[in-house]
């Protein structure tokens, strides 16, 4: 599903939200759009739909919810998205903190535990946007892991 930004201001960074539950996708979209940080340009639930939207819209951020039975298989999608959109920031969400190191190893820029408050998700995305300082984010407190860029 592709959404149109609901405000008349100059378009900001674009975000694609991916996850198995439509209610979670809608909640995340509402959280991020009302924060004013970015525009949600679409949501997806499947691999093909995700790749199509990422390829055609070139989002600045992809928020990938890995709370699904086959989460390990979906880690390959992180690597594929990294190849498809090398300048895109990828944040992985999950209630399974055991996926953190794997998500980062597959190319995610951040991992956020879904058990954290909504503000932690918003702040994690803000930390990935160029020129936007995350507000009151402490990685240890919010279980946020951000991959350090090798490029200078």
Legacy VTK file of the C-alpha trace (Angstrom):
# vtk DataFile Version 3.0
C-alpha trace
ASCII
DATASET POLYDATA
POINTS 152 float
0.000 0.000 0.000
1.408 3.392 -0.963
0.390 6.359 1.104
0.475 10.035 0.251
1.907 12.462 2.798
-0.924 14.192 4.633
0.641 17.622 4.986
1.444 20.442 2.589
4.976 21.084 3.832
8.046 20.331 1.773
8.522 16.558 1.578
10.932 15.184 4.131
12.871 11.958 4.173
10.833 8.989 2.941
10.148 5.789 4.892
8.938 2.326 3.883
7.439 0.193 6.663
7.533 -3.598 6.346
5.898 -6.107 8.670
3.440 -8.969 8.918
0.696 -7.202 10.906
-1.304 -4.431 9.211
-2.208 -2.922 12.600
1.452 -2.613 13.574
2.331 -1.132 10.174
-0.442 1.462 10.559
0.645 2.296 14.106
4.263 2.739 13.052
3.206 4.905 10.109
1.125 7.105 12.401
3.928 7.388 14.939
6.509 8.410 12.362
4.312 10.753 10.347
2.970 12.612 13.381
6.535 13.076 14.626
7.155 15.230 11.555
10.478 13.510 10.913
9.573 11.840 7.635
6.876 10.831 5.198
5.739 7.216 5.034
5.650 6.432 1.320
4.320 2.901 1.676
3.869 -0.253 3.682
4.450 -3.862 2.719
3.962 -7.309 4.193
5.736 -9.584 1.693
9.195 -9.831 0.173
8.183 -9.109 -3.444
6.044 -6.127 -2.438
8.899 -4.806 -0.270
11.448 -5.097 -3.065
9.075 -3.473 -5.573
8.362 -0.504 -3.295
12.015 -0.094 -2.301
13.107 -0.208 -5.929
10.479 2.189 -7.251
10.381 4.704 -4.358
13.995 4.599 -3.081
13.113 5.369 0.557
15.595 7.038 2.877
14.631 4.678 5.721
13.184 1.170 5.783
11.633 0.012 9.041
11.472 -3.788 9.034
9.414 -5.625 11.665
10.847 -9.125 12.072
8.219 -10.445 14.476
7.213 -13.433 12.389
7.731 -17.187 12.694
10.314 -17.266 9.889
12.316 -14.241 11.079
15.685 -15.860 10.337
14.732 -16.267 6.684
13.744 -12.595 6.543
17.265 -11.564 7.535
18.240 -12.274 3.922
15.865 -9.474 2.956
17.993 -7.053 4.987
21.051 -7.971 2.882
19.054 -7.736 -0.351
17.686 -4.313 0.608
21.203 -3.175 1.524
22.340 -4.101 -2.015
19.252 -2.587 -3.664
19.303 0.676 -1.673
22.864 1.164 -0.411
22.177 4.724 0.842
18.991 3.748 2.656
19.030 3.357 6.430
17.522 0.065 7.597
16.099 -0.333 11.090
14.960 -3.735 12.319
12.273 -4.114 14.991
11.597 -7.278 16.940
10.557 -8.598 20.314
13.325 -11.200 19.890
16.478 -9.454 21.090
18.421 -12.543 19.971
18.070 -11.229 16.394
20.068 -8.061 17.141
23.539 -9.279 16.172
22.251 -11.146 13.115
20.264 -8.139 11.872
23.310 -5.888 12.175
25.554 -8.504 10.532
23.132 -8.745 7.579
23.356 -4.984 7.040
20.808 -3.305 9.295
21.859 0.085 10.625
19.835 -0.214 13.816
17.946 -2.711 15.941
15.134 -1.664 18.256
13.349 -3.954 20.692
9.584 -3.653 20.160
9.128 -3.944 23.899
10.480 -0.400 24.258
8.216 2.658 24.308
7.111 4.157 20.993
9.457 7.085 21.602
12.427 4.698 21.364
11.354 3.656 17.868
10.865 7.270 16.839
14.246 8.241 18.295
15.991 5.306 16.606
14.657 6.420 13.238
15.608 10.037 13.995
19.159 8.919 14.750
19.378 7.418 11.254
18.359 10.605 9.452
21.151 12.888 8.298
21.209 16.179 10.141
18.647 15.131 12.760
19.852 14.620 16.295
18.015 11.908 18.169
16.179 13.314 21.140
17.114 11.797 24.471
18.275 8.485 23.052
20.629 6.429 25.147
21.496 3.156 23.400
21.841 1.135 26.588
18.551 2.390 27.954
16.573 1.805 24.780
18.310 -1.331 23.494
19.303 0.495 20.360
22.282 -0.785 18.435
23.550 1.331 15.586
26.079 -0.026 13.146
29.119 2.193 12.761
29.785 3.261 9.219
33.137 2.137 7.850
33.128 4.800 5.154
34.333 8.233 6.145
LINES 1 153
152 0 1 2 3 4 5 6 7 8 9 10 11 12 13 14 15 16 17 18 19 20 21 22 23 24 25 26 27 28 29 30 31 32 33 34 35 36 37 38 39 40 41 42 43 44 45 46 47 48 49 50 51 52 53 54 55 56 57 58 59 60 61 62 63 64 65 66 67 68 69 70 71 72 73 74 75 76 77 78 79 80 81 82 83 84 85 86 87 88 89 90 91 92 93 94 95 96 97 98 99 100 101 102 103 104 105 106 107 108 109 110 111 112 113 114 115 116 117 118 119 120 121 122 123 124 125 126 127 128 129 130 131 132 133 134 135 136 137 138 139 140 141 142 143 144 145 146 147 148 149 150 151
